[in-house]
Structures are given as C-alpha cells and as structure tokens.
Amino acid sequence: SKGYITIQFHSTVSDVEKKKSTQLKLSGNKINFFDNNISGSVYETGINNTNQILGDEKLYLKGGDGSVSYIELFGEDLDGNGTADRLEDIRNRNWLINEAYLLFHVDGTQMNVTGIKQPRRLYLYNASSNSAIFDYLVDNTSAQNALDNKFIFGGILAKENNQYYYKIRITEQLKKWINSQDRLLKSDMRLGLAITENINLSTSAYLKTPHVIGSNTHKYIPVSSAINTLGTILYGNHVNVPNDKKLKLKIYYTKPN
C-alpha cells in the first residue's frame, strides 16, 4: 500500500519542451479537475449563436467539459409522411450506393496557431438513439496502433494541399436509411460529431445537465469525448463558407438501367 509508480514525460508548450513527472500511488483514490474559462472567447460566441435553420459557418468541437455538433443530413419532411423529402427523392431514384462519406475541413486560420494541438480523431454517432452508426459497427479493421483501428470508418486527421480535414464513412448507414422499412430508423437521422480519445470506445457518459435541441433532449455524450480535452474548429455548411471548404455529404452511386 506504500508503493508508487513514477512516470517521467516530456511536455511541449509554446515550442518549449520541459521534462516533467507524475507519481501514481498504489493506495487511495486520485482524481483530476479541469477548470475551463471560455468567457469572451470565439468559442463561447460560436456555440451560443448556432443557426438550426441555415446551418453554421463554424462547428466548434471540444472534449472534456466542452461541446459536440449535431448534423441533420436530409432536411425537413414537408409532406408529413415520416421521411425527409431529400432522402425520399434518393430512394425513388433506386440508386445503388457504392460509397458515402462526410468531409469536414479544419478552419486553418483558427487552428494553425503555434502551440495548438489538433485532435487526432473524430467520432460520428447516432445522436437520436445514442448509439454507433452501422459503418462503425461493421468495420473490424485493426492497425498496429489500436487507436487507428476502424480506419475504413475513418475520422482520422489527414492533410492534403496544406489543408487538414476529417473524412468519415457513412455508406452502410445511408443504405439502411434508404432500404429499411422501419419507420423509426427512417426518421432517426440526427448525427452527433465529437472528439474521441479512443475509437474503440463507443459507450456513453451521462450529462449532469441535459441539453435541448428543438423538441429533443440529449442526455448523453460519448465517453471517448469526455476523456479528451482537445478541441478543433471545422467549417460548416452555411452559405458564407467557401465551396471548397464547406461541409459536404459525398455519395457515389450506380444508376439502374
């Protein structure tokens, strides 16, 4: 009970690397507290001025005591038949879906600041049912580093032409939405996007103070987000966002003869 483990590590802050250590005792309990001060920040302004009708210019994601983003892909059900009109249009065309994914571009102006570390991975989940989407469930790929597992599902930070982005596959989820006759599944289309510390962890944490969006109350967030304190700023789908950086759903399909 008097034993302990000493961990030595290097920490880089503002390009200055320092050697540090922490001690883990083998008895008693240990807890970490994080105090966030967001008053007057761009982050606070962004999350307090969301536009549920037109979408947002920026999506602010943060782990820990932070924020997640919610995405509704197919718009409204104006004819009142229980299925979003845009999804109904896709279904009526009888497309064979080959691949579908969401592409999120990082706001380089805000995030390319010296000393800021971007989260390595994002997690997309079904926010209405608080569960993993089908593409996550069917992806059994594994990597040498376990944090890179489910790499077909994606969400791993990548860079092309000096632009950082995250790509997340939703092919199987879209097929379910199109082909299923389950009325609940067809109306259950709110996705949640969060920071993840461990892609292999899909369980949820209960919110002390649930938040309300429209007529829906969300009581949970992914545990993998709660244990990661990093954050990022992504471009949304608002009309003011340049087309090459705008949040996009890309669908590759085959037309029937």
N, C-alpha and C positions, 0 to 999 in steps of 0.2 A: 504493500500500500504506500510505501515511501519512494517507490521508483518513479522515474520520469523519462520522457523522451525529448531530446533537444533536436530541433530542426533548424539547420542553417540554410539561408537562401539569399539570393540577390534580388533587389528591387530597384527598378529604374523609374525615377520621377524627374520630369523636365530634363531628360537626357543625362542625368547624373545617376550613376549606378552605386548603390550602397549595399554593403553586406549586413544582413540582419539575422536574428534568430528568434525562435519562439519555443517555449517549453510546455510540453503536454504532461500533466501529472496523471498518474495511473489511479488516482482516487478522487472522489468528489465529482462535481459537475462543472462544465465550462460552457459559457455562452458568449456570443458576440453581439454587440449592439451597433447598428448603423444609424447615424443621425443625418437625414437629408434636409438641406436647406435650399428650396427651389424658388424662394420668393424673388420676384422681379426678373426671373430668367426667361430666356426664349422658350425653354421647355415648358415652364408654367403657362406662358401665354398661349403656346400651341395647344396644350391639352385642355385648356379652358375655353377655347374658341373653335371647337370642331363643328363641321358642317355635315350633318347627316343626309342632307338632300343633294348637294352638289359635290360632296367629297372634299377632301383636304389637299392643300398643296404639299404638306409635310406630314409624315407619320412618325411620331415620337415613341420609340420603344426603350424601355429601361427595365432591368431586372430588379430584384430585391423589392423594396417598397417603392415601386415605380409604376410602369404603365404597359398596357398591351394595346394593339389596334384590332378593330373589328372590320371585316370585309364582307359585303353582300354583293355577289357577282352579277346577278341577273335582273336586278331592278324589281319593279312592282308587279303585282298581279292585278292589272286594271280590269280584267274581265271577271274576276272573282271566282275562278274555277279551282283555286287551290294550288296553281302552278305559276311561277313567274313567267311573264309573257315572252321574254327573250329565250328562256330555256324551252318553252313550248315551241317556239319557232325552230330551234335546233332539232328538237325531237321530230317535228313534222317533216324535216328535210331528209330524215333517215340516214344521217351521216354515220360512217364507220370511224370512230375516234381512234386515231393512231397514237397521238400524244397530246397532252395538255399540261401547261405549267404556268405559274405566276412568276413574273420577273420584277424584282424590286431593286431599284438603283439607289445607292447611297448618295446623300447630299454631300458632295465633296467639299463644297465651300465651308460647310459647318464642321465636317468631321476630319478634314485633312489638316488638323492643327497639331503642331509638335507636342508630343506627350500624351495625346489621346489614343487609347487603345480601343479598337472596334471589337464587338463580339464576334467570335469565330463562326457562330451558327445561330440560325433562327428555327423556330418550331411552329408549324402551321397545324391547327387542330380545329375540330368542330366545336364552336363556342356555344351553340344552342344545346347540344346534348352533352357537352363537356367530355368529349372522347376523341380518340385519334381518328384521322381520316383513313380511308381504305388504302391509299398509297403507302402510308406509314406501316399499316398492319401487314401488307403483303410483301414488303421489302425486307428480305432476310440477308442482304449483303453485309459482309463484315470486312473490316480493314485491320491492318497491323495495329493501328491506334484505335481502340474501341470507340473513341469519341467521333471517329469518322465512319462508323457503321451506318447502314441505311443511306449510302451515298447516292443511290438512284432516286430516292425520295428527295434528297438534296437539302437545301438550306445552308450550304457551306459558303462562306465568304470567298468570292472569286474576283479576279481583276482582268479587265480587257480594255486596251486602248486608254490606259491610265484612269479607268472608271471602275470603282468597286460595285459589286452587285451580288444579290442572292437569288438563286433560282430554285423554285420548289415545285415538284411534280404533283399534279392532281388528276392524272389520267384516269385512274380507277374510280376515283370519287366522282368525276364527271360522268363516267359510264353508268355508275349507279344512279345518279340523278336523272339521267336520260332514260334508262331502261326500266327502272323499278316502278312497279305499280303501287308501292307503298306510299300512301298519301302523306304520311308524316315525314318520310325521308325526302320527298319532293318539296316539302315546304321548310325543311330544316337546313337552311343554306347559309347561315351566318358562320363565317370562319374567324378564328382568332389567330393573331400573329404575335409571338412572344420571343424574347431572348431565351436561349437554352444553355444550360451548363453541361447537360449530358443527354444526348439524343436518345439514349436507350431508356430514359426515364419518362414515362408518359402519364404518371399519376398526377393528381391534382392537390392543391392546398386550398383550404377553406379561408375565405376572406372574412376578416373581423367585421368589416363594413361593406356589404354587397353594394354593387353599383347598378343603376337602372339605365337601360337604353331603350327608349320608346316604351313599349308595353312589357319588355322583358327584363328580368332581374338576373344578374350574373353573380353567382356566389363563390366561384372558384377561379383560380389561375393555375397554370402548370407549375408543379413543384420545381421543375428544371429552371424556370424563370426566377422563382423566389430565391434560389440559392446562388444566383449570378448577379453581381452588382453593376455590370457594364451596361451601356446603352448605345443607341445609334439613331440617326435621323435619316429617314427614307423619303423619296419623292412619292407623292400620292397621285391621284387621278384627276385633280382639279384642272379646269380649262387653262389656267395660267402656267401649268407645268409644261416645259418644252416636250415635244412629242418623243424625242429620243431618250428621255429620262422618266417619262410617265409610267406609272404602274400599269402593267398590261397582263391580260389573260391571253395566252397564245394557244391556239388549237390547230393541230394538224389532223386532217381528216381525208377520207376517201368518199367520193360521191358514188351512189348506186347508179347502175346503167338504166 
